[in-house]
């Protein structure tokens, strides 16, 4: 017992030779198999619902997909005992079975063949997701199942969206995919130059991020309408980078100066999100420090939100459509590259001052760092304030960073000109003044 049985063809693994014993009930293994079954049932639910409108009601549905998910789970579980060849064999056998079944019983029409191909691929993916669940990657398997169901369900929507793409939009999309999925992964993630400050991957990531904001803005405006699309872009863009959002909207406003106030509303909303992000980051590291920031940053955010409400009220009095904005190109690479290079210069100055002045240069560092981004200085100051227990210097540093960042956005807006510059600059200055008033009031009252 505990030894390998042998035969003329070679050794045969016994239950004792593997990492688990099939003779004993394993609750963890059972749960993984149940997840694999649930994944198959989830994908099969969509296929079952979809075949209601199909002429061929014999198409595989919820039961078969459930069994295929369980098949993948069993294949992943037995791989340790049988060998790595088991899962590929299951996939090949299943593909042959499904293809032969459709050739025998299904329609030979082109439409039915396309539907079969989708179902065949979904079936193979279901098996592999079951394997993932069995080997322990349960979260990844469940997430994959949800994505598969979404892709299957959104078939009409996706086909409609692709059909509406213009040649320029398709070309811009391909260029964006190249810079984000081809160029970015191969760039070295290593610092070069003075202080090793130039990191090609980090700089190019900023280019991708700014370009992504332009894409989001363009398609949100086109599909949701000008006003709603701009606000949606400002909201989600503020979660990524309010500065990148400002750059993207400034470019759009320069192309369509007559709709500048709409884009200004999006910029200001992105800065409301930025203020909220400062408070959240500070609260994660130093809750007491975040409470001290609540009055100045909160007052600044409320001021910006009032600007958004007022500008939105004004835009409702005029007809604003995506066509009236006249945007034709969702991808502008040159401006994104210029901003990324500018950020690198700012980071170089920040590192130089840090080395030259040390702690005494905190305020200078905050102001320079804020020219590009407020998150880094917020994290740094919050950590320092939490350790030192002195919040005054940290509050001043973050307000300086936010003010510097706001002034950069004022410059960006002024370069775009028109009503966009007036509303954006006024709102940014209003945020800075509101934060200063809040800090002074908190200090003296």
Protein Blocks (a to p, Z undefined) as FASTA:
>chain_A
ZZacddfkbccddfklpmbdfkbccfklmmmmmmmmmmmmmmmmmmmmmmmmpmblmbcc
fklmmmmmmmmmmmmmmmmmnopklmmmmmmmmmmmmmmmmmmmmcfbfklmmmmmmmmm
mmmmmmmmmmmmmnopamlmmmmmmmmmmmmmmmmmmmmmmmmpcfklmmmmmmmmmmmm
mmmmmpccddehehilacfklmmmmmmmmmmmmmmmmmmmmmnojklmmmmmmmmmmmmo
mmlmmmmmmmmmmmmmmlmmmmmmmmmmmmmmmmmmmmmmmmmmmmmlmmmmmmmmmmmm
mmmmmmmmmmmmmmmmpccdfklnopabfbdfklmmmmmmmmmmmmmmmmmmmmmnmmml
mmmmmmmmmmmomklmmmmmmmmmmmnopaklmmmmmmmmmmmmmmmmmmmmmmngpjll
mmmmmmmmmmmmmmmmmmmmmmmZZ
